[in-house]
Every structure is written in structure tokens, then in C-alpha cells.
């Protein structure tokens, strides 16, 4: 196959034309454009131009995610930093508050879901090593975190709950408002990793009641190395990065104005066209699930009914029993199709995904998983050609 078909959009999306156009002045070496490339913290004219562009990007992104005020958006180097900052920063602020109130030793209880991205699970483990009490809420058999399951773990000492808006591997969309309400019922704060949800559903963070949320630019066609942390105006927070006091004192370091502008442009484009795009992708998702099941070589990891809005429109996750993920991925790659087994962050791990383990999928089957994720450039012809390539890959036989 001469043309390569990219089907790993959940790992990263190609740079959107809207983002490239918005970033172009910042990538030019022309001295006439120096003004937009200046440090946004400088007081001269060029600095003020850069600052204005940064603040416009902040306002545009705030509008996309349903934040009440632009200053609730803090630009970061990506969602990993945003997740780490959210957990560590909120807990540190709560601990500092307890000391100031003379409440003595304060051991906060934190609840995270068992199917979070490692960028949430790892800082949670670090906080546990520092003395915090950590609980994991498990999903049901279909990958959903039920409010009643969360409520069973909550107590008067629960300080923070973190649950993904939508899972990056199997695509389940969680009942975020109900989960946030449950956290608030015991006085806990609620954080959500909303990376996969941006541009694919109406977030409305203010209406949902989220106290913090994390985002990544490159998942929606923005540049890599840029993210954002939403912090509701009332959310206590102690900065993870200290220094010059940029980003309202919540994230020190000279801001990447070019990246922020590209992020905002990509997010706006994704959100503006989300209804039509999601309708198209849902149809392709359903078609691919149907076609792969018909091959006899794959079965859906979860029950995703046709037209389901409880699952992301762009993620197809199947188990190809008897065919190890790595073997299939490499065979498909040779045929011109680029897919993954799950999170790109754990590509080189020899262990099955922690998400699949949390769903109680046997290790033997979990090692045979395949995630196919779609995007704005994916066509029905791509999906049909992928099915044929998948069948041909399986017909080569297993190596086990």
C-alpha cells in the first residue's frame, strides 16, 4: 500500500490548519514580526502585543471549555504537567490551610479511578508516599465509574476526587456531573482529566461543577508541548512550578505564546465543528466495530451500541484473541495502517494495560488488544481498507 492511513488520533492529532495559520506569525524570522514573538511579560510595545495575544488565547480556550472567567485557565507544558499540578497543588494548598487553622496533622484522603491515565495515577502514588491516603474507585464491567461506587469510598476526610471525563483507551464517557456532585457532598474537590473530551463533547466545566480540569493541545490538532489547567476561582492551589510568578502566580516560566495561540485556534475549530464531526465519526466507529466483529478475529472490548453517546465517537477498542498486540500493530504498519494497543505513553510496556486489568479482562486477552482511533481525515474507505488489512494480518497466523 503506497498511501499510509493514520488511525491513532487518540494518541495525537496532526496539526490543524487553523492552528498552523494562527501560529505562523510566531514562526517567522522576519524582524517585522518580532513584536508577536516577544516575551509576554515585557512592558515594551512588543511585549504588550505578545501579552494581548496570550490573553486572547486564554479567553478563547476558556470559552471552549465553559469556564466562567479567562483567568481560570492556566497554560502548562501539557496535560501531564496539568494533572501533576492539579493533584499536588490542590493537596499542598489544603495542607497549608490546615496548618494555618491550627488543625494539627492533616492526612487528606484522595480518590482516583482505577482507569485514569498514568499522569494522574503516578502523582497519586507520590502523594501516598508522602502520607496521603489513596483509594481507587473501580469501573463496572463496561468501563463506567458509577456515582454509587464513588460514594461508597467517600468519607469526611476526603479532600480530592479525580476521575477522567472520557477514557483514552476504551472510550467510555463518565457521568462527570454526578461524580462531581458526589465529591462535593462530603466537601471534597473534584478534578477531571478532560484531554480526550475536548472538542468531542460539551464540557461546560462551570455548569458541571468541576474544581479543576486538565487539557492537552495536541489531542485536538494543536502543537505538542502545550496544555492547560482549569482552576475554578475558588479552588485552593499551591503552584508546582515557582519562579517569576507568571500565569497569575500559578505556573512560573516564560509562556509559550505561539503554542497557546495554536492551542486556542485548534480547540475553537474542534469545538465549532464538533456536532457534525462527531456524527460522522460515530457512524465510522459503528461501521468499524461491525466489520471487525464480522471477521471472526476480533470482538469489542466493551458493549458499544450503535449510535452510543456514552462512548467517544472516535475510539474503537477490540480484543483479537490469539494475536499479540505488538505483532498485529507491526503487521498492520507494514500494510500502511498506523494503530496502537492503547495509551501511547505505555507503548513499550510488556504488561497489559491497567485499564483492561481494571475491567477484569484476562491477561491473555488483554495482551491482544487493539485501539483504532479516528479523526477528521478518516474516511469510510480508510475504515473498509483497514478491515481488509486486519483480516490479512490475522491470516498470516499467530506467533504463539
Kinemage of the C-alpha trace (Angstrom):
@kinemage 1
@onewidth
@group {chain A} dominant
@subgroup {mainchain}
@vectorlist {calphas} color= white
{ca unk a 1} P 0.000 0.000 0.000
{ca unk a 2} L 1.546 3.299 -1.099
{ca unk a 3} L -0.710 5.601 0.942
{ca unk a 4} L -0.405 5.428 4.701
{ca unk a 5} L -3.563 5.606 6.804
{ca unk a 6} L -3.216 7.157 10.233
{ca unk a 7} L -5.632 5.613 12.750
{ca unk a 8} L -4.041 6.661 16.038
{ca unk a 9} L -5.791 10.001 16.599
{ca unk a 10} L -6.329 9.329 20.313
{ca unk a 11} L -2.537 9.362 20.717
{ca unk a 12} L -2.101 12.633 18.828
{ca unk a 13} L -3.790 14.564 16.069
{ca unk a 14} L -1.924 16.145 13.143
{ca unk a 15} L -1.517 19.904 13.391
{ca unk a 16} L -4.774 21.535 12.313
{ca unk a 17} L -4.678 24.128 9.543
{ca unk a 18} L -6.344 26.625 11.893
{ca unk a 19} L -3.564 26.140 14.440
{ca unk a 20} L -0.830 26.458 11.820
{ca unk a 21} L -2.328 29.661 10.456
{ca unk a 22} L -2.627 31.176 13.935
{ca unk a 23} L 0.955 30.218 14.816
{ca unk a 24} L 2.562 31.335 11.537
{ca unk a 25} L 3.499 34.881 12.665
{ca unk a 26} L 5.327 33.400 15.674
{ca unk a 27} L 7.340 31.039 13.484
{ca unk a 28} L 8.597 33.705 11.092
{ca unk a 29} L 12.166 35.018 11.283
{ca unk a 30} L 11.142 38.370 9.776
{ca unk a 31} L 12.158 41.160 12.133
{ca unk a 32} L 8.948 42.978 11.222
{ca unk a 33} L 7.073 40.274 13.111
{ca unk a 34} L 9.293 40.459 16.184
{ca unk a 35} L 6.507 42.113 18.154
{ca unk a 36} L 4.405 38.975 18.377
{ca unk a 37} L 7.450 36.886 19.298
{ca unk a 38} L 8.431 38.963 22.321
{ca unk a 39} L 8.250 37.900 25.957
{ca unk a 40} L 4.650 38.407 27.064
{ca unk a 41} L 5.883 39.711 30.415
{ca unk a 42} L 7.872 42.630 28.969
{ca unk a 43} L 6.495 46.148 29.314
{ca unk a 44} L 7.526 47.486 25.892
{ca unk a 45} L 5.212 47.554 22.888
{ca unk a 46} L 6.292 44.164 21.543
{ca unk a 47} L 5.807 42.578 24.959
{ca unk a 48} L 2.346 44.072 25.243
{ca unk a 49} L 1.413 42.677 21.822
{ca unk a 50} L 2.538 39.230 22.867
{ca unk a 51} L 0.655 39.572 26.159
{ca unk a 52} L -2.528 40.600 24.328
{ca unk a 53} L -2.245 37.542 22.075
{ca unk a 54} L -1.714 35.287 25.095
{ca unk a 55} L -4.741 36.699 26.897
{ca unk a 56} L -6.916 36.341 23.796
{ca unk a 57} L -5.876 32.682 23.564
{ca unk a 58} L -6.750 32.264 27.236
{ca unk a 59} L -10.192 33.786 26.695
{ca unk a 60} L -10.828 31.668 23.595
{ca unk a 61} L -9.901 28.450 25.402
{ca unk a 62} L -11.989 29.420 28.439
{ca unk a 63} L -14.975 29.788 26.133
{ca unk a 64} L -14.377 26.338 24.627
{ca unk a 65} L -14.331 24.557 27.989
{ca unk a 66} L -17.132 26.505 29.634
{ca unk a 67} L -15.037 28.376 32.193
{ca unk a 68} L -16.656 31.430 33.748
{ca unk a 69} L -13.516 33.595 33.601
{ca unk a 70} L -10.410 33.515 31.342
{ca unk a 71} L -8.112 33.749 34.385
{ca unk a 72} L -9.327 30.300 35.413
{ca unk a 73} L -7.201 28.901 32.559
{ca unk a 74} L -3.505 28.335 33.315
{ca unk a 75} L -1.264 27.389 30.391
{ca unk a 76} L 1.126 24.487 31.019
{ca unk a 77} L 3.577 22.338 29.063
{ca unk a 78} L 0.922 19.671 28.555
{ca unk a 79} L -1.699 17.557 30.281
{ca unk a 80} L 0.902 15.585 32.239
{ca unk a 81} L 2.033 18.758 33.955
{ca unk a 82} L -1.577 19.877 34.385
{ca unk a 83} L -2.550 16.595 36.057
{ca unk a 84} L 0.502 16.598 38.318
{ca unk a 85} L -0.061 20.245 39.229
{ca unk a 86} L -3.747 19.692 39.934
{ca unk a 87} L -3.244 16.848 42.382
{ca unk a 88} L -0.084 18.113 44.061
{ca unk a 89} L -1.092 21.764 44.041
{ca unk a 90} L -4.556 21.271 45.488
{ca unk a 91} L -3.377 18.893 48.200
{ca unk a 92} L -0.482 21.200 49.149
{ca unk a 93} L -2.850 24.153 49.439
{ca unk a 94} L -5.265 22.181 51.619
{ca unk a 95} L -2.429 21.035 53.861
{ca unk a 96} L -1.156 24.607 54.199
{ca unk a 97} L -4.669 25.776 55.047
{ca unk a 98} L -4.957 23.130 57.771
{ca unk a 99} L -1.676 24.270 59.333
{ca unk a 100} L -2.780 27.910 59.320
{ca unk a 101} L -6.004 26.920 61.008
{ca unk a 102} L -4.100 25.068 63.711
{ca unk a 103} L -5.776 21.764 62.861
{ca unk a 104} L -2.652 19.755 63.599
{ca unk a 105} L -1.636 16.843 61.384
{ca unk a 106} L -3.765 16.675 58.282
{ca unk a 107} L -3.939 13.428 56.306
{ca unk a 108} L -6.079 14.067 53.243
{ca unk a 109} L -7.974 11.235 51.594
{ca unk a 110} L -7.801 11.210 47.789
{ca unk a 111} L -9.933 9.100 45.466
{ca unk a 112} L -8.906 8.375 41.878
{ca unk a 113} L -10.442 5.981 39.409
{ca unk a 114} L -8.604 2.781 38.553
{ca unk a 115} L -8.710 3.627 34.843
{ca unk a 116} L -7.050 7.041 34.997
{ca unk a 117} L -4.152 7.981 32.784
{ca unk a 118} L -0.777 7.376 34.411
{ca unk a 119} L -0.346 11.147 34.633
{ca unk a 120} L -2.968 11.013 37.397
{ca unk a 121} L -2.115 7.651 38.937
{ca unk a 122} L 1.613 8.417 39.283
{ca unk a 123} L 1.207 11.694 41.226
{ca unk a 124} L -1.440 9.986 43.353
{ca unk a 125} L 1.121 7.325 44.260
{ca unk a 126} L 3.663 10.033 45.036
{ca unk a 127} L 1.185 11.722 47.374
{ca unk a 128} L 0.557 8.369 49.035
{ca unk a 129} L 4.285 8.053 49.682
{ca unk a 130} L 4.116 11.469 51.320
{ca unk a 131} L 1.437 10.278 53.740
{ca unk a 132} L -1.850 10.876 51.951
{ca unk a 133} L -4.473 8.131 51.950
{ca unk a 134} L -5.359 6.995 48.436
{ca unk a 135} L -8.406 4.986 47.337
{ca unk a 136} L -9.167 3.696 43.844
{ca unk a 137} L -12.741 3.513 42.621
{ca unk a 138} L -13.195 0.646 40.174
{ca unk a 139} L -15.268 0.804 36.996
{ca unk a 140} L -18.153 -1.535 36.334
{ca unk a 141} L -17.717 -4.296 33.761
{ca unk a 142} L -18.440 -1.818 30.958
{ca unk a 143} L -15.846 0.742 31.987
{ca unk a 144} L -18.067 3.272 33.732
{ca unk a 145} L -17.383 4.837 37.121
{ca unk a 146} L -20.744 4.744 38.865
{ca unk a 147} L -21.645 7.508 41.352
{ca unk a 148} L -22.718 4.905 43.913
{ca unk a 149} L -19.314 3.208 43.674
{ca unk a 150} L -17.622 6.542 44.328
{ca unk a 151} L -19.948 7.386 47.216
{ca unk a 152} L -19.027 4.114 48.913
{ca unk a 153} L -15.409 5.324 49.197
{ca unk a 154} L -16.070 8.880 50.311
{ca unk a 155} L -15.708 9.988 53.905
{ca unk a 156} L -15.396 13.188 55.918
{ca unk a 157} L -11.627 13.230 55.289
{ca unk a 158} L -11.928 13.000 51.510
{ca unk a 159} L -10.236 16.093 50.123
{ca unk a 160} L -9.998 15.417 46.389
{ca unk a 161} L -11.575 13.162 43.768
{ca unk a 162} L -10.085 12.749 40.281
{ca unk a 163} L -11.975 10.947 37.510
{ca unk a 164} L -11.388 11.183 33.760
{ca unk a 165} L -14.133 12.719 31.681
{ca unk a 166} L -13.549 10.145 28.950
{ca unk a 167} L -11.179 7.204 28.852
{ca unk a 168} L -8.330 7.372 26.366
{ca unk a 169} L -8.190 3.626 25.739
{ca unk a 170} L -11.717 2.191 25.659
{ca unk a 171} L -13.595 5.449 25.098
{ca unk a 172} L -16.148 5.388 27.911
{ca unk a 173} L -17.596 8.773 28.899
{ca unk a 174} L -18.179 9.158 32.624
{ca unk a 175} L -21.163 10.810 34.371
{ca unk a 176} L -18.962 13.703 35.441
{ca unk a 177} L -21.616 15.985 36.924
{ca unk a 178} L -22.968 13.213 39.143
{ca unk a 179} L -19.445 12.287 40.232
{ca unk a 180} L -18.614 15.922 40.989
{ca unk a 181} L -21.847 16.250 42.982
{ca unk a 182} L -20.917 13.153 44.984
{ca unk a 183} L -17.484 14.596 45.791
{ca unk a 184} L -18.968 17.932 46.805
{ca unk a 185} L -21.500 16.218 49.072
{ca unk a 186} L -18.676 15.432 51.520
{ca unk a 187} L -16.840 18.705 50.957
{ca unk a 188} L -14.226 17.270 48.586
{ca unk a 189} L -12.899 18.990 45.473
{ca unk a 190} L -13.301 17.404 42.041
{ca unk a 191} L -10.671 17.234 39.278
{ca unk a 192} L -11.132 15.692 35.860
{ca unk a 193} L -8.645 14.792 33.144
{ca unk a 194} L -10.645 16.065 30.154
{ca unk a 195} L -7.967 15.549 27.500
{ca unk a 196} L -9.961 13.218 25.226
{ca unk a 197} L -13.228 15.073 25.769
{ca unk a 198} L -12.212 18.477 24.410
{ca unk a 199} L -13.813 19.048 21.023
{ca unk a 200} L -15.828 15.848 21.273
{ca unk a 201} L -18.471 16.816 23.815
{ca unk a 202} L -19.880 19.898 25.503
{ca unk a 203} L -17.745 20.224 28.617
{ca unk a 204} L -19.370 23.135 30.461
{ca unk a 205} L -16.958 22.950 33.396
{ca unk a 206} L -18.673 25.738 35.342
{ca unk a 207} L -22.063 24.037 34.988
{ca unk a 208} L -20.645 20.601 35.801
{ca unk a 209} L -19.068 21.942 38.958
{ca unk a 210} L -15.522 20.776 38.256
{ca unk a 211} L -12.973 22.437 40.521
{ca unk a 212} L -10.052 21.602 38.230
{ca unk a 213} L -9.542 20.046 34.794
{ca unk a 214} L -6.606 19.157 32.548
{ca unk a 215} L -6.185 19.587 28.799
{ca unk a 216} L -3.663 18.905 26.029
{ca unk a 217} L -3.289 20.862 22.798
{ca unk a 218} L -2.034 18.097 20.526
{ca unk a 219} L -5.090 15.893 21.011
{ca unk a 220} L -7.221 18.448 19.146
{ca unk a 221} L -4.724 19.433 16.465
{ca unk a 222} L -2.730 21.981 18.431
{ca unk a 223} L 1.058 21.861 18.920
{ca unk a 224} L 2.743 19.382 21.221
{ca unk a 225} L 4.242 20.661 24.454
{ca unk a 226} L 1.266 22.848 25.352
{ca unk a 227} L -1.586 22.159 27.743
{ca unk a 228} L -3.848 23.892 30.199
{ca unk a 229} L -5.081 23.536 33.751
{ca unk a 230} L -8.508 24.864 34.598
{ca unk a 231} L -8.772 26.038 38.185
{ca unk a 232} L -12.129 27.323 39.349
{ca unk a 233} L -11.732 30.709 41.011
{ca unk a 234} L -12.460 29.185 44.450
{ca unk a 235} L -10.086 26.209 44.113
{ca unk a 236} L -7.179 26.298 46.574
{ca unk a 237} L -3.885 25.782 44.776
{ca unk a 238} L -0.194 25.874 45.634
{ca unk a 239} L 1.962 26.155 42.474
{ca unk a 240} L 4.066 23.219 41.378
{ca unk a 241} L 6.482 25.465 39.458
{ca unk a 242} L 7.766 28.584 41.214
{ca unk a 243} L 9.895 31.436 39.972
{ca unk a 244} L 8.766 34.510 38.075
{ca unk a 245} L 5.114 34.300 39.066
{ca unk a 246} L 3.688 34.074 35.541
{ca unk a 247} L 0.187 32.709 34.883
{ca unk a 248} L -1.362 34.589 37.810
{ca unk a 249} L 1.299 33.099 40.077
{ca unk a 250} L 0.088 29.556 39.382
{ca unk a 251} L 2.727 28.417 36.896
{ca unk a 252} L 6.047 30.227 36.674
{ca unk a 253} L 8.042 30.258 33.476
{ca unk a 254} L 8.017 32.347 30.312
{ca unk a 255} L 4.835 31.483 28.433
{ca unk a 256} L 4.838 29.859 25.016
{ca unk a 257} L 2.616 32.426 23.292
{ca unk a 258} L 2.914 30.666 19.941
{ca unk a 259} L 1.807 27.371 21.482
{ca unk a 260} L -1.045 28.957 23.408
{ca unk a 261} L -2.345 30.698 20.284
{ca unk a 262} L -2.153 27.444 18.311
{ca unk a 263} L -3.897 25.545 21.105
{ca unk a 264} L -6.753 28.031 21.251
{ca unk a 265} L -7.209 28.049 17.479
{ca unk a 266} L -7.283 24.245 17.297
{ca unk a 267} L -9.692 23.990 20.233
{ca unk a 268} L -12.033 26.567 18.729
{ca unk a 269} L -12.057 24.756 15.390
{ca unk a 270} L -12.679 21.388 17.062
{ca unk a 271} L -15.487 22.716 19.247
{ca unk a 272} L -17.136 24.678 16.439
{ca unk a 273} L -17.362 21.645 14.167
{ca unk a 274} L -17.885 19.046 16.862
{ca unk a 275} L -21.554 18.226 16.202
{ca unk a 276} L -21.121 17.385 12.519
{ca unk a 277} L -17.734 15.751 13.046
{ca unk a 278} L -18.934 13.614 15.941
{ca unk a 279} L -21.944 12.456 13.918
{ca unk a 280} L -19.641 11.409 11.069
{ca unk a 281} L -17.116 9.711 13.357
{ca unk a 282} L -19.813 7.854 15.284
{ca unk a 283} L -21.033 6.325 12.024
{ca unk a 284} L -17.480 5.276 11.122
{ca unk a 285} L -16.904 3.919 14.649
{ca unk a 286} L -20.053 1.809 14.457
{ca unk a 287} L -19.174 0.579 10.969
{ca unk a 288} L -15.698 -0.486 12.079
{ca unk a 289} L -16.976 -2.290 15.160
{ca unk a 290} L -19.458 -4.155 12.962
{ca unk a 291} L -16.914 -5.043 10.305
{ca unk a 292} L -14.239 -6.220 12.729
{ca unk a 293} L -16.724 -8.393 14.609
{ca unk a 294} L -17.760 -9.996 11.315
{ca unk a 295} L -14.192 -11.085 10.597
{ca unk a 296} L -14.295 -13.606 13.416
{ca unk a 297} L -10.850 -12.461 14.546
{ca unk a 298} L -11.908 -9.624 16.874
{ca unk a 299} L -14.547 -8.818 19.453
{ca unk a 300} L -15.448 -5.492 21.039
{ca unk a 301} L -13.763 -4.979 24.394
{ca unk a 302} L -16.932 -3.330 25.728
{ca unk a 303} L -20.555 -3.177 24.636
{ca unk a 304} L -20.764 -0.075 22.469
{ca unk a 305} L -24.222 0.053 20.932
{ca unk a 306} L -24.598 1.707 17.527
{ca unk a 307} L -25.039 5.439 17.973
{ca unk a 308} L -23.921 5.325 21.603
{ca unk a 309} L -23.226 8.751 23.107
{ca unk a 310} L -21.835 7.126 26.252
{ca unk a 311} L -18.671 6.327 24.301
{ca unk a 312} L -16.288 8.636 22.472
{ca unk a 313} L -17.138 8.828 18.766
{ca unk a 314} L -13.594 8.251 17.569
{ca unk a 315} L -12.322 5.238 19.554
{ca unk a 316} L -12.722 1.577 18.602
{ca unk a 317} L -11.220 -0.938 21.019
{ca unk a 318} L -11.213 -4.668 20.305
{ca unk a 319} L -9.615 -7.880 21.517
{ca unk a 320} L -8.065 -10.135 18.885
{ca unk a 321} L -7.585 -13.304 20.923
{ca unk a 322} L -4.582 -15.327 19.833
{ca unk a 323} L -2.811 -12.371 18.201
{ca unk a 324} L -0.489 -10.313 20.353
{ca unk a 325} L -0.967 -6.576 20.040
{ca unk a 326} L 2.632 -5.862 19.063
{ca unk a 327} L 2.546 -8.418 16.261
{ca unk a 328} L -0.682 -7.044 14.825
{ca unk a 329} L 0.465 -3.430 15.083
{ca unk a 330} L 3.687 -4.180 13.200
{ca unk a 331} L 1.914 -6.242 10.537
{ca unk a 332} L -0.652 -3.508 10.009
{ca unk a 333} L 2.126 -0.927 9.888
{ca unk a 334} L 3.793 -2.846 7.063
{ca unk a 335} L 0.462 -2.712 5.237
{ca unk a 336} L 0.258 1.057 5.708
{ca unk a 337} L -2.077 1.332 8.703
{ca unk a 338} L -0.993 3.001 11.938
{ca unk a 339} L -2.847 1.948 15.093
{ca unk a 340} L -1.994 1.213 18.717
{ca unk a 341} L -2.798 -1.109 21.576
{ca unk a 342} L -3.808 1.681 23.939
{ca unk a 343} L -2.140 4.663 25.533
{ca unk a 344} L 0.918 5.798 23.585
{ca unk a 345} L 2.584 6.528 26.921
{ca unk a 346} L 2.837 2.797 27.675
{ca unk a 347} L 3.684 1.528 24.198
{ca unk a 348} L 6.906 -0.195 25.297
{ca unk a 349} L 5.391 -1.934 28.326
{ca unk a 350} L 5.231 -5.728 28.242
{ca unk a 351} L 2.372 -5.750 30.733
{ca unk a 352} L -1.308 -5.471 29.780
{ca unk a 353} L -2.969 -2.106 30.152
{ca unk a 354} L -4.009 -1.189 33.706
{ca unk a 355} L -7.331 -0.081 32.204
{ca unk a 356} L -8.009 -3.577 30.862
{ca unk a 357} L -6.880 -5.112 34.148
{ca unk a 358} L -9.345 -2.873 35.987
{ca unk a 359} L -12.065 -4.209 33.676
{ca unk a 360} L -11.118 -7.755 34.764
{ca unk a 361} L -10.141 -8.770 31.247
{ca unk a 362} L -7.890 -11.854 31.431
{ca unk a 363} L -4.224 -11.098 30.836
{ca unk a 364} L -4.083 -13.393 27.823
{ca unk a 365} L -6.845 -11.426 26.102
{ca unk a 366} L -5.618 -8.030 27.317
{ca unk a 367} L -2.284 -8.647 25.590
{ca unk a 368} L -4.223 -8.993 22.338
{ca unk a 369} L -5.940 -5.604 22.402
{ca unk a 370} L -6.091 -3.107 19.581
{ca unk a 371} L -7.186 0.548 19.658
{ca unk a 372} L -8.171 2.157 16.387
{ca unk a 373} L -8.897 5.867 16.689
{ca unk a 374} L -10.372 8.087 14.017
{ca unk a 375} L -10.125 11.766 13.124
{ca unk a 376} L -11.168 14.493 10.723
{ca unk a 377} L -9.180 12.986 7.834
{ca unk a 378} L -10.533 9.434 8.292
{ca unk a 379} L -12.869 8.243 5.537
{ca unk a 380} L -15.171 5.270 5.087
{ca unk a 381} L -12.709 3.956 2.507
{ca unk a 382} L -9.988 4.043 5.174
{ca unk a 383} L -12.152 2.042 7.560
{ca unk a 384} L -13.029 -0.570 4.950
{ca unk a 385} L -9.420 -0.865 3.810
{ca unk a 386} L -8.305 -1.262 7.422
{ca unk a 387} L -10.701 -4.153 7.916
{ca unk a 388} L -9.199 -5.936 4.915
{ca unk a 389} L -5.664 -5.301 6.177
{ca unk a 390} L -6.651 -6.569 9.624
{ca unk a 391} L -8.018 -9.808 8.170
{ca unk a 392} L -4.891 -10.263 6.061
{ca unk a 393} L -2.697 -9.678 9.148
{ca unk a 394} L -4.582 -12.288 11.134
{ca unk a 395} L -4.484 -14.786 8.277
{ca unk a 396} L -0.701 -14.688 8.493
{ca unk a 397} L -1.186 -16.694 11.678
{ca unk a 398} L -0.267 -16.080 15.284
{ca unk a 399} L 3.231 -16.358 16.689
{ca unk a 400} L 2.032 -18.105 19.813
